[in-house]
């Protein structure tokens, strides 16, 4: 062994002594649980306002953003179809359309005019814009609601790929796209950090955005957190029903915190 290699081994030994194993483990875990944060710079505020005034402009907006979006998503998403790439753009656009807050808007014009949106209607806006932007039928997006666990009460979209190769979770509320199957995520399997991209940049929303991203990368979702799963937007509108009767584990947790009005 050379002197240089002896010195290198000595410094490694010192590092192990000076930096406790628990600290090194925490550092590695923090590094491995950090989703990629990227900015879709082509989706400018002026472009967003143009689309808010005229949703048909979203098609030209995709053309302007396509190269930037492809670079933002990176190699882990390089095999997305054209329709899936357009859907990803619509997730980014829906997020950029308005900050988070109370809203009951569900029609496209009302959502585009709303000063605020929430997790209940951000996915609706993403889906309605995709119906304009996509050439041919837009990809089917299921609506998934969670309650409890790592992220609390929250809803997002899920694009299922029958072959299981390009399944996407699309969360326009926080500005996030994650590549993974429903079974992987719901069963608590961690997703590689390069498969989780955060493009949201509103400072006030950052803590929750990081919480959701962390849940994907660390595998913090659980089957018991599932509140609902609707096949598509029409299914949700037609079968939403009575939340106090939802037969899901997340529904049980939700009802425990929200007694039915008038019930003793």
Long-range contacts (C-beta under 8 A, 24 or more apart in sequence): 29-218, 32-193, 32-217, 33-193, 33-214, 33-217, 33-218, 34-193, 34-217, 35-176, 35-178, 35-193, 35-196, 35-197, 35-198, 35-213, 35-214, 35-216, 35-217, 36-74, 36-193, 36-194, 36-196, 36-197, 36-198, 37-197, 37-198, 37-199, 38-72, 38-197, 38-198, 38-199, 39-72, 39-199, 39-201, 40-65, 40-68, 40-69, 40-72, 40-92, 40-199, 41-68, 42-67, 42-68, 42-69, 43-68, 43-92, 43-93, 43-96, 45-96, 48-93, 48-96, 48-97, 51-93, 51-97, 51-112, 51-129, 52-97, 52-112, 52-113, 55-108, 55-112, 55-128, 55-129, 55-132, 56-132, 58-90, 58-93, 58-129, 58-132, 58-133, 59-132, 59-133, 61-89, 61-93, 61-133, 62-86, 62-89, 62-133, 65-89, 65-92, 72-197, 72-199, 73-177, 73-197, 74-194, 74-197, 75-194, 76-179, 76-192, 76-194, 76-195, 77-177, 77-179, 77-195, 77-197, 79-165, 79-166, 80-166, 80-168, 81-166, 82-135, 83-134, 83-135, 83-136, 83-138, 83-139, 84-139, 84-159, 84-166, 84-168, 86-130, 86-133, 86-134, 86-135, 86-138, 87-126, 87-130, 87-134, 87-138, 87-139, 87-141, 87-159, 87-168, 87-170, 88-168, 88-170, 88-177, 89-133, 90-126, 90-127, 90-129, 90-130, 90-133, 90-172, 91-126, 91-157, 91-170, 91-171, 91-172, 91-175, 91-177, 92-172, 92-175, 92-199, 93-126, 93-129, 94-122, 94-123, 94-125, 94-126, 94-129, 94-172, 95-122, 95-172, 95-173, 95-174, 95-175, 95-199, 95-200, 96-175, 97-125, 99-202, 99-204, 99-205, 100-173, 100-202, 100-205, 106-237, 117-173, 118-173, 119-154, 119-155, 119-156, 119-173, 120-155, 122-171, 122-172, 122-173, 123-155, 123-156, 123-157, 123-170, 123-172, 123-173, 123-233, 124-233, 125-172, 126-157, 126-170, 126-172, 127-157, 127-232, 127-233, 128-233, 140-231, 140-232, 141-170, 141-232, 141-233, 142-229, 142-230, 142-231, 142-232, 143-228, 143-229, 143-230, 143-232, 143-233, 143-235, 143-236, 144-169, 144-182, 144-226, 144-228, 144-229, 145-226, 145-227, 145-228, 145-229, 145-250, 146-221, 146-225, 146-226, 146-227, 146-250, 147-225, 147-227, 147-250, 147-251, 147-253, 147-254, 148-224, 148-225, 148-250, 148-253, 148-254, 149-215, 149-220, 149-221, 149-222, 149-224, 149-225, 150-211, 150-214, 150-215, 150-220, 150-221, 150-225, 151-208, 151-211, 151-212, 151-215, 151-220, 151-221, 151-225, 153-227, 153-254, 154-212, 158-182, 169-216, 171-212, 174-198, 174-200, 174-205, 174-208, 174-209, 174-212, 174-213, 175-199, 175-200, 175-201, 175-202, 175-209, 176-200, 176-209, 176-212, 176-213, 176-216, 178-216, 180-216, 185-216, 185-219, 185-221, 186-221, 186-222, 186-223, 186-225, 186-226, 187-221, 187-222, 187-223, 188-219, 188-220, 188-221, 188-222, 189-219, 190-216, 190-217, 190-218, 190-219, 191-216, 191-217, 191-219, 192-217, 193-217, 223-249, 224-249, 224-250, 224-253, 225-249, 225-250, 225-253, 226-250, 227-251, 227-254
